[in-house]
Amino acid sequence: MRKDEIKSIISTYKEIRPEIEKKLAQFAETGSKLNKRQILNEICFCILTPQSKAEECWKCIQNLNKAEILVSGTKSQIQKYLKGVRFHRTKSESIVKTRALLQEIISVLKEEKDPIKIRQYLVKNVRGLGMKEATHFLRNIGKSDNLAILDRHILKKLYKLKIIGNIPKSISIKKYLKIEKKMQKFADDTGIPVSHLDFIFWHQETNRIFK
């Protein structure tokens, strides 16, 4: 069963690798420019994603920008545009707090080259970003390197591949790092970068590539 799963992963990778590399190149361009608006878009998108559909979260970001509210809107104004997003009150407050920290975040991204240290900073200082969300943000700006986005669909796949023994309901930082190392080892064994595996797993579930 595991061999069949690995064969399927490799087959999918051969099929969609050019699309993955194109997407990652776009992310890297965003990270190289460090444009304030783009960075705000990406970090706020990741703040919205916990227990919510990624596509809906991105639509919210786009609508907030169209209404010119993401950059300067109040908490209550932002809330109105978070339809379909769980915990919208808490997340709208997190967006307002993140905006105030944006220049500092960009400075850290410019000065620090180690993605592990950048992630530690984000988890410690940015409200609404846990390990998964901080890694997702770094991946979306081309700075995640070998770090893993351990969301539910990734954990399910790792369990199916018998890389982990169960699907944890919650993950401490220590547990996250332990599972991440296992995923990194699997990536080394298959010769597929961790950042590419995420897209493969997502594509196998949804038949598409998103953010």
C-alpha positions as CSV (number, residue, x, y, z in Angstrom):
1,M,0.0,0.0,0.0
2,R,2.8,2.4,1.0
3,K,4.7,1.6,-2.2
4,D,1.6,2.3,-4.3
5,E,1.2,5.7,-2.5
6,I,4.8,6.6,-3.2
7,K,4.5,5.6,-6.8
8,S,1.4,7.8,-7.1
9,I,3.2,10.7,-5.5
10,I,6.1,10.4,-7.9
11,S,3.7,10.1,-10.9
12,T,1.8,13.2,-9.8
13,Y,5.1,15.0,-9.4
14,K,6.2,14.2,-12.9
15,E,2.9,15.6,-14.2
16,I,2.7,18.8,-12.3
17,R,6.4,19.7,-11.5
18,P,6.5,22.5,-14.1
19,E,3.4,24.1,-12.6
20,I,4.9,23.8,-9.1
21,E,8.1,25.4,-10.1
22,K,6.3,28.2,-11.9
23,K,4.2,28.9,-8.7
24,L,7.3,28.8,-6.5
25,A,9.1,31.2,-8.8
26,Q,6.2,33.7,-8.4
27,F,6.4,33.3,-4.6
28,A,10.2,33.9,-4.8
29,E,9.6,37.1,-6.8
30,T,7.2,38.4,-4.1
31,G,9.8,37.6,-1.5
32,S,12.6,39.4,-3.4
33,K,10.6,42.6,-3.8
34,L,9.2,42.7,-0.3
35,N,6.5,45.1,-1.4
36,K,4.5,46.2,1.6
37,R,1.1,45.6,0.0
38,Q,2.1,42.1,-1.2
39,I,3.6,41.1,2.1
40,L,0.5,42.3,3.9
41,N,-1.7,40.4,1.5
42,E,0.2,37.1,2.1
43,I,0.5,37.4,5.9
44,C,-3.2,38.3,6.3
45,F,-4.2,35.5,4.0
46,C,-2.3,33.1,6.3
47,I,-3.9,34.6,9.4
48,L,-7.4,33.9,7.9
49,T,-6.7,30.2,6.9
50,P,-7.0,28.3,10.2
51,Q,-10.2,26.2,10.0
52,S,-11.3,28.0,6.8
53,K,-11.0,27.3,3.1
54,A,-7.9,28.8,1.5
55,E,-9.8,29.9,-1.6
56,E,-12.4,31.7,0.4
57,C,-9.7,33.4,2.5
58,W,-7.9,34.7,-0.6
59,K,-11.2,36.0,-2.0
60,C,-11.6,37.9,1.3
61,I,-8.2,39.5,0.9
62,Q,-9.0,40.5,-2.7
63,N,-12.3,42.0,-1.7
64,L,-10.7,43.9,1.2
65,N,-8.2,45.4,-1.3
66,K,-10.9,46.3,-3.8
67,A,-12.7,48.2,-1.0
68,E,-9.4,49.7,0.1
69,I,-9.9,48.4,3.6
70,L,-7.1,46.0,4.2
71,V,-4.5,48.7,4.5
72,S,-6.4,51.2,6.7
73,G,-9.8,49.8,7.7
74,T,-10.9,49.4,11.2
75,K,-11.5,46.0,12.9
76,S,-15.3,46.3,12.4
77,Q,-14.9,47.3,8.7
78,I,-12.6,44.3,8.1
79,Q,-15.0,41.9,9.8
80,K,-17.7,42.7,7.3
81,Y,-15.5,41.3,4.5
82,L,-14.6,38.0,6.2
83,K,-17.7,36.1,5.1
84,G,-17.1,32.3,5.3
85,V,-14.1,32.7,7.5
86,R,-14.2,31.2,11.0
87,F,-13.4,33.3,14.0
88,H,-13.7,36.4,11.9
89,R,-13.8,38.8,14.9
90,T,-10.5,37.5,16.3
91,K,-8.9,37.4,12.9
92,S,-9.9,40.9,12.0
93,E,-8.2,42.1,15.2
94,S,-5.1,40.1,14.3
95,I,-5.0,41.8,10.9
96,V,-5.1,45.3,12.5
97,K,-2.3,44.3,15.0
98,T,-0.2,42.8,12.1
99,R,-0.5,46.0,10.1
100,A,1.1,48.0,12.9
101,L,4.0,45.5,12.9
102,L,4.4,45.3,9.1
103,Q,7.6,47.4,8.8
104,E,9.3,45.4,11.5
105,I,8.3,42.2,9.8
106,I,9.7,43.4,6.5
107,S,12.9,44.4,8.2
108,V,13.3,40.9,9.7
109,L,12.7,39.4,6.3
110,K,15.4,41.6,4.8
111,E,18.0,41.1,7.5
112,E,17.5,37.4,8.6
113,K,18.4,34.7,6.1
114,D,17.6,31.6,8.3
115,P,14.0,30.6,7.7
116,I,13.9,28.8,11.1
117,K,14.7,32.0,12.9
118,I,12.3,34.0,10.8
119,R,9.5,31.5,11.7
120,Q,10.4,31.7,15.4
121,Y,10.1,35.5,15.2
122,L,6.7,35.3,13.4
123,V,5.2,32.8,15.8
124,K,6.4,34.8,18.8
125,N,5.4,38.3,17.5
126,V,2.5,38.0,15.0
127,R,-0.9,37.3,16.5
128,G,-2.7,34.6,14.6
129,L,0.4,32.9,13.2
130,G,1.2,29.5,14.6
131,M,3.9,27.2,13.2
132,K,1.7,26.1,10.3
133,E,0.6,29.6,9.3
134,A,4.1,31.1,9.7
135,T,5.5,28.4,7.5
136,H,2.7,28.9,4.9
137,F,3.5,32.6,4.8
138,L,7.2,32.0,4.3
139,R,6.5,29.5,1.5
140,N,4.2,32.0,-0.2
141,I,7.0,34.5,-0.3
142,G,9.7,32.0,-1.3
143,K,11.5,31.9,2.1
144,S,10.4,28.6,3.7
145,D,13.4,26.6,2.4
146,N,12.9,23.1,3.8
147,L,10.2,23.9,6.3
148,A,6.8,22.0,6.2
149,I,3.3,23.3,6.2
150,L,1.6,20.7,8.5
151,D,-2.1,21.4,7.9
152,R,-4.8,18.7,8.1
153,H,-4.4,17.4,4.5
154,I,-0.6,17.0,4.9
155,L,-1.1,15.2,8.3
156,K,-3.6,12.9,6.7
157,K,-1.2,12.0,3.9
158,L,1.7,11.5,6.3
159,Y,-0.5,9.1,8.3
160,K,-1.6,7.3,5.2
161,L,2.1,6.9,4.3
162,K,2.8,5.6,7.8
163,I,5.2,8.4,8.4
164,I,3.3,9.3,11.5
165,G,1.4,7.0,13.8
166,N,-1.7,9.2,14.3
167,I,-3.3,12.5,13.3
168,P,-2.9,14.8,16.3
169,K,-5.8,17.0,17.2
170,S,-3.4,19.8,18.2
171,I,0.3,20.2,17.7
172,S,2.7,21.8,20.2
173,I,5.8,23.5,18.7
174,K,7.9,20.5,19.9
175,K,5.5,18.0,18.2
176,Y,5.4,20.1,15.0
177,L,9.2,20.1,14.7
178,K,9.3,16.3,15.3
179,I,6.7,15.7,12.5
180,E,8.5,18.2,10.3
181,K,11.7,16.2,10.6
182,K,9.9,13.1,9.5
183,M,8.5,14.8,6.5
184,Q,11.9,16.2,5.6
185,K,13.4,12.7,5.8
186,F,10.6,11.4,3.5
187,A,11.4,14.3,1.1
188,D,15.1,13.3,1.1
189,D,14.2,9.6,0.5
190,T,12.0,10.4,-2.5
191,G,14.1,13.2,-3.9
192,I,11.2,15.6,-3.8
193,P,11.6,19.0,-2.0
194,V,9.3,19.5,1.0
195,S,7.9,22.7,-0.7
196,H,6.9,20.6,-3.7
197,L,5.4,17.8,-1.6
198,D,2.8,20.2,-0.2
199,F,1.6,21.0,-3.7
200,I,1.5,17.3,-4.7
201,F,-0.5,16.3,-1.7
202,W,-2.9,19.2,-2.3
203,H,-3.2,18.3,-6.0
204,Q,-4.0,14.7,-5.2
205,E,-6.9,15.8,-3.0
206,T,-8.3,18.6,-5.0
207,N,-6.8,18.1,-8.6
208,R,-5.5,21.7,-8.5
209,I,-2.7,23.9,-7.2
210,F,-3.5,26.9,-5.1
211,K,-1.6,29.0,-2.6
